[in-house]
Amino acid sequence: MEGKFKNRESKISPELLLKRYWPYLSVAVIIIVAISYGLFHYAITRGDDPEPDQNATTTTQIQEHEWDGLYDRQLDGFRVSEEEASLIPRAVMIENHVDARPLSGVSKASVVFEAPVEGGITRMLVVFDATTTVEKIGPVRSARPYFVEIAQALNAMYVHVGGSPEALNRIGGLSNFYNLDEMAGESYFWRASNRYAPHNAYTNSDNLNEAEQDKKWMARKFTAWSFDDPESNEFGDVREVQIPYDGSYKVKWVFDERTGLYQRYLGGTIQKDLDGSFVTSKNIVVLESEQRVLDDYGRLFVRTTGEGKAWVYQNGYAQEGKWKRQSSNFFEILTPDDNDISLSRGNTWVEFATLEKYQPIEKVSSLDE
């Protein structure tokens, strides 16, 4: 019997054992490898730090909560990607003559600067963000030196049709100024057949984008205004803002609490673009500035440097402050004690007015109150 059992054991070879038990051996190998990898990974990531830094974890969580990956767009404070925050503004000279109305594209602007020119007529520097699509902008008219100064401060593409002698001389003396003048033979404009000159020059956002690409202009930042969200949903009781331009150029802004916007009235009539879009604004900024006649043609000097009084209207509230601007810099809008006044996110109309004509609303609030 003993010999018989010895004979059976001698017949069980390693090859036979491997064939019989290989499924179990495979599972065991997989388990061992998985456990080994887990121990190795733990040793690298946590083994040397059994008690992680709770402060570091908290900081990361706070940053993720506060930072949404977006930036304030320079012109209007809207939250956008970093690439879209500081593109080249398109600053277009648009006339406001009664024969040019209704205008085109004004309702889609991020910022508009309005000031008198000769004869009591007002003109506008209408500034568009590069991502805004506008099918028709105009009528485009001639440059004036104070608008040139604003376009320079914005590092903008300045779009116009000719200009006063002083304005053209000013442009000619500027280096690295993005100038686009139809009278200089630029092809990024067209003349409308249903209007008579000089009220028939137009452009659009596609043409201006093409001009930027053709000329290889690069974006340059400027010192933008401060923007913020309102602290509450309540509105103030200052519902009208009167801008004392003359006759059919007189402007009134009326606050609409349903939209939180100011509706523009021009010459006593609600203003609309040619396509029927209402002209509205989130912020109204009135800048007090000296103006004087320069020549027999009636061209004006409008001061855009130094400082002066300012009134800011937003969300039905009025606030008195001041403006400052040094040469080549953009306007600062400040409280009396030199703190930035934050505007509401959205578009802004800047109205230049003389102090002797402008009568601000009596109910004016201050940030210090």
Contacts in CASP RR format, 6 or more apart in sequence:
PFRMAT RR
TARGET T0000
AUTHOR 0000-0000-0000
METHOD contacts of the structure
MODEL  1
MEGKFKNRESKISPELLLKRYWPYLSVAVIIIVAISYGLFHYAITRGDDP
EPDQNATTTTQIQEHEWDGLYDRQLDGFRVSEEEASLIPRAVMIENHVDA
RPLSGVSKASVVFEAPVEGGITRMLVVFDATTTVEKIGPVRSARPYFVEI
AQALNAMYVHVGGSPEALNRIGGLSNFYNLDEMAGESYFWRASNRYAPHN
AYTNSDNLNEAEQDKKWMARKFTAWSFDDPESNEFGDVREVQIPYDGSYK
VKWVFDERTGLYQRYLGGTIQKDLDGSFVTSKNIVVLESEQRVLDDYGRL
FVRTTGEGKAWVYQNGYAQEGKWKRQSSNFFEILTPDDNDISLSRGNTWV
EFATLEKYQPIEKVSSLDE
18 25 0 8 1.000
46 52 0 8 1.000
68 79 0 8 1.000
69 81 0 8 1.000
69 82 0 8 1.000
70 79 0 8 1.000
70 80 0 8 1.000
70 81 0 8 1.000
71 79 0 8 1.000
71 80 0 8 1.000
71 81 0 8 1.000
71 82 0 8 1.000
71 85 0 8 1.000
72 78 0 8 1.000
72 79 0 8 1.000
72 85 0 8 1.000
72 224 0 8 1.000
72 227 0 8 1.000
72 345 0 8 1.000
73 79 0 8 1.000
73 80 0 8 1.000
73 84 0 8 1.000
73 85 0 8 1.000
73 86 0 8 1.000
73 110 0 8 1.000
73 129 0 8 1.000
74 85 0 8 1.000
74 86 0 8 1.000
74 89 0 8 1.000
74 221 0 8 1.000
74 222 0 8 1.000
74 224 0 8 1.000
75 89 0 8 1.000
75 110 0 8 1.000
75 111 0 8 1.000
75 127 0 8 1.000
75 129 0 8 1.000
75 224 0 8 1.000
76 110 0 8 1.000
76 111 0 8 1.000
76 129 0 8 1.000
76 227 0 8 1.000
76 282 0 8 1.000
76 345 0 8 1.000
76 346 0 8 1.000
76 347 0 8 1.000
76 348 0 8 1.000
77 224 0 8 1.000
77 227 0 8 1.000
77 343 0 8 1.000
77 345 0 8 1.000
77 346 0 8 1.000
78 345 0 8 1.000
78 346 0 8 1.000
79 345 0 8 1.000
80 131 0 8 1.000
84 131 0 8 1.000
86 219 0 8 1.000
86 221 0 8 1.000
87 129 0 8 1.000
87 130 0 8 1.000
87 131 0 8 1.000
87 219 0 8 1.000
88 130 0 8 1.000
88 155 0 8 1.000
88 156 0 8 1.000
88 157 0 8 1.000
88 178 0 8 1.000
88 212 0 8 1.000
88 217 0 8 1.000
88 218 0 8 1.000
88 219 0 8 1.000
88 220 0 8 1.000
89 110 0 8 1.000
89 111 0 8 1.000
89 127 0 8 1.000
89 128 0 8 1.000
89 129 0 8 1.000
89 130 0 8 1.000
89 154 0 8 1.000
89 155 0 8 1.000
89 156 0 8 1.000
89 157 0 8 1.000
90 127 0 8 1.000
90 128 0 8 1.000
90 129 0 8 1.000
90 130 0 8 1.000
90 156 0 8 1.000
90 157 0 8 1.000
90 159 0 8 1.000
90 205 0 8 1.000
90 208 0 8 1.000
91 125 0 8 1.000
91 126 0 8 1.000
91 127 0 8 1.000
91 147 0 8 1.000
91 150 0 8 1.000
91 151 0 8 1.000
91 154 0 8 1.000
91 156 0 8 1.000
91 157 0 8 1.000
91 158 0 8 1.000
91 159 0 8 1.000
92 125 0 8 1.000
92 126 0 8 1.000
92 127 0 8 1.000
92 128 0 8 1.000
92 137 0 8 1.000
92 138 0 8 1.000
92 140 0 8 1.000
92 159 0 8 1.000
92 160 0 8 1.000
92 203 0 8 1.000
93 123 0 8 1.000
93 124 0 8 1.000
93 125 0 8 1.000
93 126 0 8 1.000
93 140 0 8 1.000
93 141 0 8 1.000
93 142 0 8 1.000
93 143 0 8 1.000
93 144 0 8 1.000
93 147 0 8 1.000
93 158 0 8 1.000
93 159 0 8 1.000
93 160 0 8 1.000
93 161 0 8 1.000
94 103 0 8 1.000
94 106 0 8 1.000
94 123 0 8 1.000
94 124 0 8 1.000
94 125 0 8 1.000
94 126 0 8 1.000
94 137 0 8 1.000
94 138 0 8 1.000
94 139 0 8 1.000
94 140 0 8 1.000
94 141 0 8 1.000
95 121 0 8 1.000
95 123 0 8 1.000
95 124 0 8 1.000
95 138 0 8 1.000
95 139 0 8 1.000
95 140 0 8 1.000
95 141 0 8 1.000
95 199 0 8 1.000
96 103 0 8 1.000
96 114 0 8 1.000
96 121 0 8 1.000
96 122 0 8 1.000
96 123 0 8 1.000
96 124 0 8 1.000
96 249 0 8 1.000
96 266 0 8 1.000
97 121 0 8 1.000
97 199 0 8 1.000
98 248 0 8 1.000
99 199 0 8 1.000
100 138 0 8 1.000
100 139 0 8 1.000
100 141 0 8 1.000
100 195 0 8 1.000
100 199 0 8 1.000
101 266 0 8 1.000
102 271 0 8 1.000
102 272 0 8 1.000
102 273 0 8 1.000
102 274 0 8 1.000
102 276 0 8 1.000
103 138 0 8 1.000
103 139 0 8 1.000
103 273 0 8 1.000
103 274 0 8 1.000
104 136 0 8 1.000
104 137 0 8 1.000
104 138 0 8 1.000
104 139 0 8 1.000
104 202 0 8 1.000
104 273 0 8 1.000
104 274 0 8 1.000
104 275 0 8 1.000
105 126 0 8 1.000
105 134 0 8 1.000
105 136 0 8 1.000
105 137 0 8 1.000
105 138 0 8 1.000
105 273 0 8 1.000
105 274 0 8 1.000
105 275 0 8 1.000
105 277 0 8 1.000
106 112 0 8 1.000
106 124 0 8 1.000
106 126 0 8 1.000
106 271 0 8 1.000
106 273 0 8 1.000
106 279 0 8 1.000
107 272 0 8 1.000
107 273 0 8 1.000
107 277 0 8 1.000
107 278 0 8 1.000
107 279 0 8 1.000
107 280 0 8 1.000
108 128 0 8 1.000
108 132 0 8 1.000
108 134 0 8 1.000
108 273 0 8 1.000
108 277 0 8 1.000
109 126 0 8 1.000
109 127 0 8 1.000
109 128 0 8 1.000
109 347 0 8 1.000
110 127 0 8 1.000
110 128 0 8 1.000
110 129 0 8 1.000
110 132 0 8 1.000
110 346 0 8 1.000
110 347 0 8 1.000
110 348 0 8 1.000
111 127 0 8 1.000
111 347 0 8 1.000
111 348 0 8 1.000
111 349 0 8 1.000
111 350 0 8 1.000
112 124 0 8 1.000
112 125 0 8 1.000
112 126 0 8 1.000
112 127 0 8 1.000
112 281 0 8 1.000
112 347 0 8 1.000
112 348 0 8 1.000
112 349 0 8 1.000
112 350 0 8 1.000
113 124 0 8 1.000
113 125 0 8 1.000
113 127 0 8 1.000
113 147 0 8 1.000
113 150 0 8 1.000
113 350 0 8 1.000
113 352 0 8 1.000
114 122 0 8 1.000
114 123 0 8 1.000
114 124 0 8 1.000
114 243 0 8 1.000
114 251 0 8 1.000
114 349 0 8 1.000
114 350 0 8 1.000
114 351 0 8 1.000
114 352 0 8 1.000
115 122 0 8 1.000
115 123 0 8 1.000
115 144 0 8 1.000
115 146 0 8 1.000
115 147 0 8 1.000
115 302 0 8 1.000
115 351 0 8 1.000
115 352 0 8 1.000
116 122 0 8 1.000
116 123 0 8 1.000
116 245 0 8 1.000
116 249 0 8 1.000
116 291 0 8 1.000
116 300 0 8 1.000
116 302 0 8 1.000
116 352 0 8 1.000
117 123 0 8 1.000
117 144 0 8 1.000
117 299 0 8 1.000
117 300 0 8 1.000
118 297 0 8 1.000
118 298 0 8 1.000
118 299 0 8 1.000
118 300 0 8 1.000
119 298 0 8 1.000
120 245 0 8 1.000
120 246 0 8 1.000
120 249 0 8 1.000
121 249 0 8 1.000
122 245 0 8 1.000
122 249 0 8 1.000
122 251 0 8 1.000
123 141 0 8 1.000
123 144 0 8 1.000
123 147 0 8 1.000
125 147 0 8 1.000
125 150 0 8 1.000
125 151 0 8 1.000
126 137 0 8 1.000
127 154 0 8 1.000
127 156 0 8 1.000
128 134 0 8 1.000
128 137 0 8 1.000
128 205 0 8 1.000
128 208 0 8 1.000
130 209 0 8 1.000
130 212 0 8 1.000
132 205 0 8 1.000
133 205 0 8 1.000
134 204 0 8 1.000
134 205 0 8 1.000
135 204 0 8 1.000
135 205 0 8 1.000
135 275 0 8 1.000
136 202 0 8 1.000
136 204 0 8 1.000
136 274 0 8 1.000
136 275 0 8 1.000
137 202 0 8 1.000
137 203 0 8 1.000
137 204 0 8 1.000
137 205 0 8 1.000
138 201 0 8 1.000
138 202 0 8 1.000
138 203 0 8 1.000
139 195 0 8 1.000
139 198 0 8 1.000
139 199 0 8 1.000
139 200 0 8 1.000
139 201 0 8 1.000
139 202 0 8 1.000
140 159 0 8 1.000
140 160 0 8 1.000
140 161 0 8 1.000
140 182 0 8 1.000
140 189 0 8 1.000
140 201 0 8 1.000
140 202 0 8 1.000
140 203 0 8 1.000
141 160 0 8 1.000
141 161 0 8 1.000
141 198 0 8 1.000
141 201 0 8 1.000
142 160 0 8 1.000
142 161 0 8 1.000
142 162 0 8 1.000
142 163 0 8 1.000
142 164 0 8 1.000
142 167 0 8 1.000
143 158 0 8 1.000
143 160 0 8 1.000
143 162 0 8 1.000
143 163 0 8 1.000
143 164 0 8 1.000
143 167 0 8 1.000
143 168 0 8 1.000
143 171 0 8 1.000
143 181 0 8 1.000
144 163 0 8 1.000
144 164 0 8 1.000
144 167 0 8 1.000
144 299 0 8 1.000
144 300 0 8 1.000
144 302 0 8 1.000
145 164 0 8 1.000
145 166 0 8 1.000
145 167 0 8 1.000
145 170 0 8 1.000
145 301 0 8 1.000
146 301 0 8 1.000
146 302 0 8 1.000
146 303 0 8 1.000
146 304 0 8 1.000
147 167 0 8 1.000
148 158 0 8 1.000
148 167 0 8 1.000
148 170 0 8 1.000
148 171 0 8 1.000
148 174 0 8 1.000
149 170 0 8 1.000
149 304 0 8 1.000
149 305 0 8 1.000
150 304 0 8 1.000
151 158 0 8 1.000
152 158 0 8 1.000
152 174 0 8 1.000
152 177 0 8 1.000
152 328 0 8 1.000
153 222 0 8 1.000
153 325 0 8 1.000
153 328 0 8 1.000
153 329 0 8 1.000
153 330 0 8 1.000
153 331 0 8 1.000
154 222 0 8 1.000
154 330 0 8 1.000
155 178 0 8 1.000
155 219 0 8 1.000
155 220 0 8 1.000
155 221 0 8 1.000
155 222 0 8 1.000
156 178 0 8 1.000
157 178 0 8 1.000
157 180 0 8 1.000
157 208 0 8 1.000
157 211 0 8 1.000
157 212 0 8 1.000
157 217 0 8 1.000
158 171 0 8 1.000
158 177 0 8 1.000
158 178 0 8 1.000
158 179 0 8 1.000
158 180 0 8 1.000
159 180 0 8 1.000
159 188 0 8 1.000
159 203 0 8 1.000
159 208 0 8 1.000
160 180 0 8 1.000
160 181 0 8 1.000
160 182 0 8 1.000
161 181 0 8 1.000
161 182 0 8 1.000
161 183 0 8 1.000
161 189 0 8 1.000
161 198 0 8 1.000
161 201 0 8 1.000
162 168 0 8 1.000
162 181 0 8 1.000
162 182 0 8 1.000
162 183 0 8 1.000
162 184 0 8 1.000
163 183 0 8 1.000
164 299 0 8 1.000
166 294 0 8 1.000
166 299 0 8 1.000
171 177 0 8 1.000
171 179 0 8 1.000
171 181 0 8 1.000
178 215 0 8 1.000
178 217 0 8 1.000
180 186 0 8 1.000
180 188 0 8 1.000
180 208 0 8 1.000
180 211 0 8 1.000
182 188 0 8 1.000
182 189 0 8 1.000
182 201 0 8 1.000
186 211 0 8 1.000
188 203 0 8 1.000
188 207 0 8 1.000
188 208 0 8 1.000
188 210 0 8 1.000
188 211 0 8 1.000
189 201 0 8 1.000
189 202 0 8 1.000
189 203 0 8 1.000
189 207 0 8 1.000
190 201 0 8 1.000
190 202 0 8 1.000
190 203 0 8 1.000
191 197 0 8 1.000
191 200 0 8 1.000
191 201 0 8 1.000
191 202 0 8 1.000
192 200 0 8 1.000
192 201 0 8 1.000
192 202 0 8 1.000
193 200 0 8 1.000
194 200 0 8 1.000
211 217 0 8 1.000
222 329 0 8 1.000
222 330 0 8 1.000
223 329 0 8 1.000
223 330 0 8 1.000
223 332 0 8 1.000
224 330 0 8 1.000
225 330 0 8 1.000
225 331 0 8 1.000
225 333 0 8 1.000
225 340 0 8 1.000
225 342 0 8 1.000
225 343 0 8 1.000
225 348 0 8 1.000
226 340 0 8 1.000
226 341 0 8 1.000
226 342 0 8 1.000
226 343 0 8 1.000
227 342 0 8 1.000
227 343 0 8 1.000
227 344 0 8 1.000
227 345 0 8 1.000
227 346 0 8 1.000
228 342 0 8 1.000
228 343 0 8 1.000
228 344 0 8 1.000
228 345 0 8 1.000
229 344 0 8 1.000
229 345 0 8 1.000
230 315 0 8 1.000
230 344 0 8 1.000
235 255 0 8 1.000
235 257 0 8 1.000
235 260 0 8 1.000
235 315 0 8 1.000
235 316 0 8 1.000
235 317 0 8 1.000
236 315 0 8 1.000
236 316 0 8 1.000
236 317 0 8 1.000
237 316 0 8 1.000
237 363 0 8 1.000
238 255 0 8 1.000
238 313 0 8 1.000
238 316 0 8 1.000
238 317 0 8 1.000
238 318 0 8 1.000
238 361 0 8 1.000
238 363 0 8 1.000
239 254 0 8 1.000
239 255 0 8 1.000
239 316 0 8 1.000
240 252 0 8 1.000
240 253 0 8 1.000
240 254 0 8 1.000
240 255 0 8 1.000
240 361 0 8 1.000
241 252 0 8 1.000
241 253 0 8 1.000
241 262 0 8 1.000
241 284 0 8 1.000
241 286 0 8 1.000
241 313 0 8 1.000
241 318 0 8 1.000
241 361 0 8 1.000
242 250 0 8 1.000
242 251 0 8 1.000
242 252 0 8 1.000
242 359 0 8 1.000
243 250 0 8 1.000
243 251 0 8 1.000
243 252 0 8 1.000
243 253 0 8 1.000
243 286 0 8 1.000
243 351 0 8 1.000
243 353 0 8 1.000
243 358 0 8 1.000
244 250 0 8 1.000
244 353 0 8 1.000
244 357 0 8 1.000
244 358 0 8 1.000
244 359 0 8 1.000
245 251 0 8 1.000
247 267 0 8 1.000
248 266 0 8 1.000
248 267 0 8 1.000
249 266 0 8 1.000
249 267 0 8 1.000
250 266 0 8 1.000
250 267 0 8 1.000
250 268 0 8 1.000
251 264 0 8 1.000
251 265 0 8 1.000
251 266 0 8 1.000
251 267 0 8 1.000
251 351 0 8 1.000
252 264 0 8 1.000
252 265 0 8 1.000
252 268 0 8 1.000
253 262 0 8 1.000
253 263 0 8 1.000
253 264 0 8 1.000
253 265 0 8 1.000
253 281 0 8 1.000
253 284 0 8 1.000
253 313 0 8 1.000
253 349 0 8 1.000
254 262 0 8 1.000
254 263 0 8 1.000
254 265 0 8 1.000
255 261 0 8 1.000
255 262 0 8 1.000
255 263 0 8 1.000
255 313 0 8 1.000
255 315 0 8 1.000
255 316 0 8 1.000
256 262 0 8 1.000
256 263 0 8 1.000
256 280 0 8 1.000
257 316 0 8 1.000
259 280 0 8 1.000
260 282 0 8 1.000
260 315 0 8 1.000
261 280 0 8 1.000
261 281 0 8 1.000
261 282 0 8 1.000
262 280 0 8 1.000
262 281 0 8 1.000
262 282 0 8 1.000
262 284 0 8 1.000
262 313 0 8 1.000
262 349 0 8 1.000
263 270 0 8 1.000
263 278 0 8 1.000
263 279 0 8 1.000
263 280 0 8 1.000
264 270 0 8 1.000
264 271 0 8 1.000
264 278 0 8 1.000
264 279 0 8 1.000
264 280 0 8 1.000
264 281 0 8 1.000
264 349 0 8 1.000
265 271 0 8 1.000
266 279 0 8 1.000
270 278 0 8 1.000
271 278 0 8 1.000
271 279 0 8 1.000
272 278 0 8 1.000
272 279 0 8 1.000
273 279 0 8 1.000
280 347 0 8 1.000
281 347 0 8 1.000
281 348 0 8 1.000
281 349 0 8 1.000
282 314 0 8 1.000
282 343 0 8 1.000
282 344 0 8 1.000
282 345 0 8 1.000
282 346 0 8 1.000
282 347 0 8 1.000
282 348 0 8 1.000
283 312 0 8 1.000
283 313 0 8 1.000
283 314 0 8 1.000
283 343 0 8 1.000
283 344 0 8 1.000
283 346 0 8 1.000
283 347 0 8 1.000
283 348 0 8 1.000
283 349 0 8 1.000
284 312 0 8 1.000
284 313 0 8 1.000
284 314 0 8 1.000
284 348 0 8 1.000
284 349 0 8 1.000
284 351 0 8 1.000
285 310 0 8 1.000
285 311 0 8 1.000
285 312 0 8 1.000
285 313 0 8 1.000
285 333 0 8 1.000
285 343 0 8 1.000
285 348 0 8 1.000
285 349 0 8 1.000
285 350 0 8 1.000
285 351 0 8 1.000
286 310 0 8 1.000
286 311 0 8 1.000
286 312 0 8 1.000
286 313 0 8 1.000
286 350 0 8 1.000
286 351 0 8 1.000
286 353 0 8 1.000
286 358 0 8 1.000
286 360 0 8 1.000
287 308 0 8 1.000
287 309 0 8 1.000
287 310 0 8 1.000
287 323 0 8 1.000
287 331 0 8 1.000
287 350 0 8 1.000
287 351 0 8 1.000
287 352 0 8 1.000
287 353 0 8 1.000
288 308 0 8 1.000
288 309 0 8 1.000
288 310 0 8 1.000
288 353 0 8 1.000
288 354 0 8 1.000
288 355 0 8 1.000
288 358 0 8 1.000
289 302 0 8 1.000
289 303 0 8 1.000
289 304 0 8 1.000
289 308 0 8 1.000
289 352 0 8 1.000
289 353 0 8 1.000
289 354 0 8 1.000
290 301 0 8 1.000
290 302 0 8 1.000
290 303 0 8 1.000
290 354 0 8 1.000
291 300 0 8 1.000
291 301 0 8 1.000
291 302 0 8 1.000
291 303 0 8 1.000
291 352 0 8 1.000
291 354 0 8 1.000
292 300 0 8 1.000
292 301 0 8 1.000
293 299 0 8 1.000
293 300 0 8 1.000
293 301 0 8 1.000
294 300 0 8 1.000
294 301 0 8 1.000
302 352 0 8 1.000
304 325 0 8 1.000
304 331 0 8 1.000
305 325 0 8 1.000
305 326 0 8 1.000
305 327 0 8 1.000
306 324 0 8 1.000
306 325 0 8 1.000
306 326 0 8 1.000
307 322 0 8 1.000
307 323 0 8 1.000
307 324 0 8 1.000
307 325 0 8 1.000
308 322 0 8 1.000
308 323 0 8 1.000
308 324 0 8 1.000
309 320 0 8 1.000
309 321 0 8 1.000
309 322 0 8 1.000
309 323 0 8 1.000
309 355 0 8 1.000
310 320 0 8 1.000
310 321 0 8 1.000
310 322 0 8 1.000
310 323 0 8 1.000
310 333 0 8 1.000
310 334 0 8 1.000
310 341 0 8 1.000
311 318 0 8 1.000
311 319 0 8 1.000
311 320 0 8 1.000
311 321 0 8 1.000
311 360 0 8 1.000
311 361 0 8 1.000
311 364 0 8 1.000
312 318 0 8 1.000
312 319 0 8 1.000
312 321 0 8 1.000
312 333 0 8 1.000
312 341 0 8 1.000
312 343 0 8 1.000
313 319 0 8 1.000
314 343 0 8 1.000
314 344 0 8 1.000
315 344 0 8 1.000
317 365 0 8 1.000
318 360 0 8 1.000
318 361 0 8 1.000
318 363 0 8 1.000
318 364 0 8 1.000
318 365 0 8 1.000
319 335 0 8 1.000
319 341 0 8 1.000
319 364 0 8 1.000
319 365 0 8 1.000
319 366 0 8 1.000
319 367 0 8 1.000
320 336 0 8 1.000
320 360 0 8 1.000
320 364 0 8 1.000
320 366 0 8 1.000
321 333 0 8 1.000
321 334 0 8 1.000
321 335 0 8 1.000
321 336 0 8 1.000
321 341 0 8 1.000
321 366 0 8 1.000
322 334 0 8 1.000
322 335 0 8 1.000
322 336 0 8 1.000
323 331 0 8 1.000
323 332 0 8 1.000
323 333 0 8 1.000
323 334 0 8 1.000
324 331 0 8 1.000
324 332 0 8 1.000
324 334 0 8 1.000
325 331 0 8 1.000
325 332 0 8 1.000
331 350 0 8 1.000
332 340 0 8 1.000
333 340 0 8 1.000
333 341 0 8 1.000
333 343 0 8 1.000
334 340 0 8 1.000
334 341 0 8 1.000
335 341 0 8 1.000
335 366 0 8 1.000
335 367 0 8 1.000
335 368 0 8 1.000
336 366 0 8 1.000
336 368 0 8 1.000
337 368 0 8 1.000
339 367 0 8 1.000
341 367 0 8 1.000
END
